[in-house]
Amino acid sequence: MDFLATVAISSAIVIVTMACGVLLYVLWDQGTGDERPILLDSLLRRQGERVAYRAIAAGGADFAAAVKQCVGCQEAAQCRAWLASGATDGYESFCPNAGFIQRAKRISA
């Protein structure tokens, strides 16, 4: 295997490991009794499975920041209502991660 292939595989492994680590930390942190849901996954999946996959795989530090922002978001009730509506557009008006989601949509296009 050549050097560039090794670097590419290693980078992908590091990114996926970081994303999993952030998710595990956030899930663990939720066990403290504070009800702070992570709705980002559902919101990304609403935009398409490919968008959700690319956001996680390519996100790295951006994905970690988006998860952290989602956990602390004050618009969780509005987000739940939007998710329940079945809509795919309209989250931009309340979601602090709208820019991250738009970037993920461009990456997966």
N, C-alpha and C positions, 0 to 999 in steps of 0.2 A: 504494500500500500504506500502511495507516495505521500509526501509531507502535507500537501494541501488537503488531501482527502482525510488525513488524520486530524488536521486542525478543524476541518468542517464537522467531522463526527464528534470530536471533543467539545466543540462549541455548542453543538446541539444538545449534547448530554448535560453540559453545564447549565444551559438555559432552562431545560426541562427540570433539572434538579432544583434550580432556584425557584421556579414557579411552584413546584410541588412543596418545597420548603415553606414558601410564603403561605400557600393554602393551608398546610398543616399547622403553621403557627396561628393563623387567623382562626381556624377551627378550634384549636386548643384554647386560644384566648377567649373564644365565645363561651367556653365551659365555665367561666367565672360568674355566671348568673346574669350577666348583662346581655339583654336580647338585642343584638346587632346583627341582622342577617346580611349575608353576602348575596346580593341580588344581581351582581355584575355577570355571573355565569348565565343566569336566565336571560338577562338583557342581551348578552352577546349571542346566545343561541337563538334568540328571536330574530336576530339579523341573519342567521344561517349558521349551520354547523361549521362550514368552512371558515367563516368569520371568527367564530369562537376558537377554533383550532389555531388559526393563524395568530390571533391576539395572544394566546397563551404561548405558542411556540416562538414567536418573534418578539414578544413583549419584553422579556428580561426585567430591567429596572422599571420601565414604563408600566408593565403589568403589575409589578409589586406595588407601585405607587397607586395604581387604579384600584387594586384590592383594598389597600389601606384607606383610600378616600371613600370607597363604597361602605366599608365597615363604619366609618364615622359620619356618614351622610345623614343629614337631617330630613331628607326627602323620601325616606323609606316607605312611608304610607302612600305617597303619591306614586312611587315606583311600583309598589304592589298593585295599586289600582290600575296603572297603565298595563302591567303584565297581565292582569286579569281580563283586560279589555280585548286582548288579542291583537292589538295594533302593532305595527312595525315602525311607524314614524311617530314623532311627537315627544320622545324622551329628551330631545335636545333642549326643550324649554325648562327642564328641571334637573337633569342629570349633570353632576359635576364632571362626569367621565365622558361626556358627549364627544369631546375632541379625540380622546383615546379610541372610542368606538369608531369614529369616522376614519381615523388612521388605519384601524384594523380592517375596515371595509375596503379601503384603497389597496391595502397589501394583498387581500384575498381576491381582488378583482382580476 
